[in-house]
Amino acid sequence: MDDDALLAEQRAYYRVGAAEYDRPYAEYEALRELLTVVDDLPIAGDVLELACGTGQWTLRLAERARSVTAVDAASEVLALARARTASLSVQFLEADLFEWQPPRRYDTVFFAFWLSHIPPTRLPGFWNTVAAALAPGGKAIFIDDGPAAAVYEEVLANQAAPAALRRLEDGSQYRIVKVFHDAQTLTDDLTALGWSVRIRTMAGNFVGIAEPPTTAG
C-alpha cells in the first residue's frame, strides 16, 4: 500500500486542528517539563527546526541559538508560531518535509515529535536530508514518544505505515503516521546508517543526539 494518502490525511489533521495543537502542553505537566530539556542540550549556532508546529519548541530554541529557521507544512500552525515568537529573530518556512531540501547548512537540526510521523520506508531518505543539512561538527537533536506512549493512542492495523486515529473537537477524525520507536532499535538503525548516536529515555519519551557519517554531504 502507498503511504501518500496517509501522509495527506496527517497534514490535513494538523491544518484543521491547529487551534487544538497546544492543548497537550496545557493539560500535561510532564510535557511542559519536557520542554525544559532544551536547556541541557547542545543547541547552538544556526538552528534548523523541522516540523515546528505552533512554536512551543521554537521559542526555547531561539533563546539559545544565533538564528532559527523553522519549517512546517501547515500554514495554520505556522501562523500561531509566528505570533508566539514575534519578538525573536526566527525565520519561518512553509514546506513539505518529504520534498523540501535545505538550501544551506546548520549547526543544529532539531525536531520534536516528528520522527514518529515518518513512515519507516522514508526514514533513510529523511536521515540523508538531515545529514546534508548539518555543517561540519553539527548535531541532530530529536525528542519523541517511546513505545509506552502507544497506550494513549488508538492504534490502527492494516495501514500503509504504522498509524493511529486522532479525533478533533468537531468530531472529525484523521489517520496519522505514528511509529513508537524503541530507543535501542533506533540507535541500532542509525548506527547502521553510519551515524554516531546517543539516546536516553525520559519517562515515556526519548531524547537523542546524533552526528552524521563523516562522509555526509
C-alpha positions in Angstrom: 0.0 0.0 0.0 1.1 3.6 -0.7 1.6 5.9 2.2 0.8 9.1 0.3 -2.8 9.1 1.2 -1.9 8.5 4.9 0.5 11.4 4.8 -2.1 13.7 3.2 -4.5 12.9 5.9 -1.8 13.6 8.5 -1.2 17.0 7.0 -5.0 17.7 7.0 -5.2 16.8 10.7 -2.6 19.3 11.7 -4.0 22.0 9.5 -7.7 21.6 10.6 -6.7 21.0 14.2 -4.2 23.9 14.5 -6.2 25.6 17.2 -6.1 22.4 19.3 -2.4 21.8 18.8 -1.3 23.3 22.1 -3.8 21.5 24.3 -1.5 18.7 25.4 1.1 21.2 26.6 -1.6 22.8 28.8 -3.0 19.5 30.1 0.1 17.5 30.8 2.7 18.8 33.2 5.2 16.1 32.1 5.1 17.6 28.6 5.7 21.1 29.9 8.6 19.7 31.9 10.0 18.0 28.8 10.3 21.4 27.1 12.9 22.4 29.7 15.2 19.6 28.4 16.3 22.0 25.7 18.3 23.9 28.3 20.6 20.9 28.8 21.1 20.0 25.1 24.0 21.1 22.9 21.9 23.5 20.8 24.0 26.3 19.4 24.7 28.4 16.3 22.3 28.4 13.4 19.4 26.0 14.1 17.1 24.3 11.7 13.8 23.1 13.3 11.8 20.6 11.3 8.0 20.3 11.9 8.0 23.3 14.3 4.2 23.2 14.8 2.9 26.2 16.8 6.4 27.1 18.1 6.4 25.6 21.5 10.0 24.4 20.9 10.9 27.2 18.6 10.6 29.7 21.5 13.1 27.6 23.5 15.5 27.2 20.6 15.6 30.9 19.8 16.7 31.7 23.3 19.9 29.5 22.8 20.6 29.9 19.1 22.2 32.5 16.9 19.3 32.0 14.4 16.4 29.6 13.9 14.9 28.5 10.7 11.6 26.8 11.5 9.8 24.7 8.9 6.3 23.1 8.8 3.9 22.0 6.2 0.8 23.6 7.8 0.3 27.3 7.3 -2.3 27.3 10.1 0.2 26.2 12.8 2.9 28.5 11.4 0.6 31.5 11.9 0.4 30.6 15.6 4.2 30.0 15.8 4.9 33.4 14.3 2.6 35.1 16.9 4.4 33.2 19.7 7.9 34.3 18.6 7.0 37.7 17.2 9.8 39.5 19.2 12.5 37.0 18.3 14.6 36.6 15.2 13.1 33.4 13.7 12.5 32.7 10.0 9.5 30.5 9.2 9.1 28.4 6.1 6.1 26.5 4.8 7.3 23.3 3.1 6.5 19.6 2.8 9.4 18.0 4.7 9.2 14.9 2.5 10.1 17.1 -0.6 11.9 20.1 0.8 15.7 20.2 0.7 17.6 22.7 2.9 19.4 25.3 0.8 22.2 25.7 3.3 23.8 24.0 6.3 23.2 24.5 10.0 25.0 23.8 13.3 22.0 22.1 14.8 19.0 20.3 13.2 16.2 19.8 15.8 12.9 18.0 15.6 10.4 17.2 18.4 7.6 14.7 17.9 8.3 14.5 14.2 10.3 11.3 13.8 7.3 9.2 14.9 5.3 10.7 12.0 7.6 9.5 9.3 6.8 6.2 7.5 9.6 3.7 8.1 10.3 3.4 4.3 11.1 7.1 4.3 13.4 7.2 7.2 16.7 6.5 5.4 15.9 9.4 3.0 15.0 11.6 5.9 18.2 11.0 7.7 20.2 11.7 4.5 18.4 15.1 4.3 19.3 15.8 7.9 22.9 14.8 7.3 23.1 17.1 4.2 21.7 20.0 6.3 24.4 19.8 9.0 27.5 21.8 8.9 30.8 20.1 9.8 30.6 19.2 13.5 26.9 19.8 13.6 24.4 17.7 15.5 20.9 16.4 15.1 18.8 16.6 18.2 15.4 14.9 18.5 12.7 14.2 21.0 9.7 11.9 20.6 7.4 9.3 22.1 8.6 5.9 23.0 6.7 2.6 23.0 5.0 3.3 26.3 3.0 6.1 24.6 1.1 3.6 22.5 -1.4 3.1 25.2 -2.6 6.7 24.7 -3.3 6.3 21.0 -5.9 4.5 19.0 -3.5 2.4 17.0 -4.8 1.2 13.6 -4.0 -2.1 11.8 -3.5 -2.8 8.1 -2.3 0.7 7.1 0.4 1.7 4.7 2.6 2.6 7.7 2.2 2.3 11.4 -0.8 4.6 12.1 -3.2 5.9 14.8 -6.6 7.6 14.6 -6.9 11.1 16.0 -10.2 13.0 16.6 -10.8 16.7 16.8 -13.4 18.6 18.8 -15.7 19.0 15.8 -16.0 15.2 15.6 -13.8 14.8 12.5 -11.2 12.0 12.6 -7.9 11.5 10.8 -5.3 8.9 10.4 -1.8 9.9 11.1 1.5 8.0 10.9 2.6 7.0 14.4 5.7 4.9 14.9 6.7 4.2 18.5 10.5 3.9 18.2 12.3 1.8 20.7 15.5 3.6 21.8 17.8 0.7 21.3 16.4 -0.3 17.9 16.6 3.4 16.8 20.2 3.5 17.9 21.0 0.3 16.0 19.3 1.6 12.9 21.1 4.9 12.9 24.4 3.2 13.7 23.8 1.0 10.6 23.4 4.2 8.6 26.8 5.5 9.8 25.5 7.9 12.5 27.1 8.3 15.9 24.1 8.5 18.3 23.2 8.7 22.0 19.6 8.2 23.1 18.3 8.5 26.6 14.8 7.8 27.8 12.7 10.1 29.9 9.5 8.6 31.3 7.6 7.7 28.1 9.8 9.8 25.8 13.3 9.7 24.4 15.9 12.4 23.7 18.6 11.7 21.1 21.7 13.5 19.9 23.3 12.2 16.7 26.2 13.1 14.5 26.1 12.1 10.8 28.6 10.0 8.9 31.8 11.8 8.2 31.2 11.5 4.5 27.8 13.2 4.7 27.4 15.9 2.0 
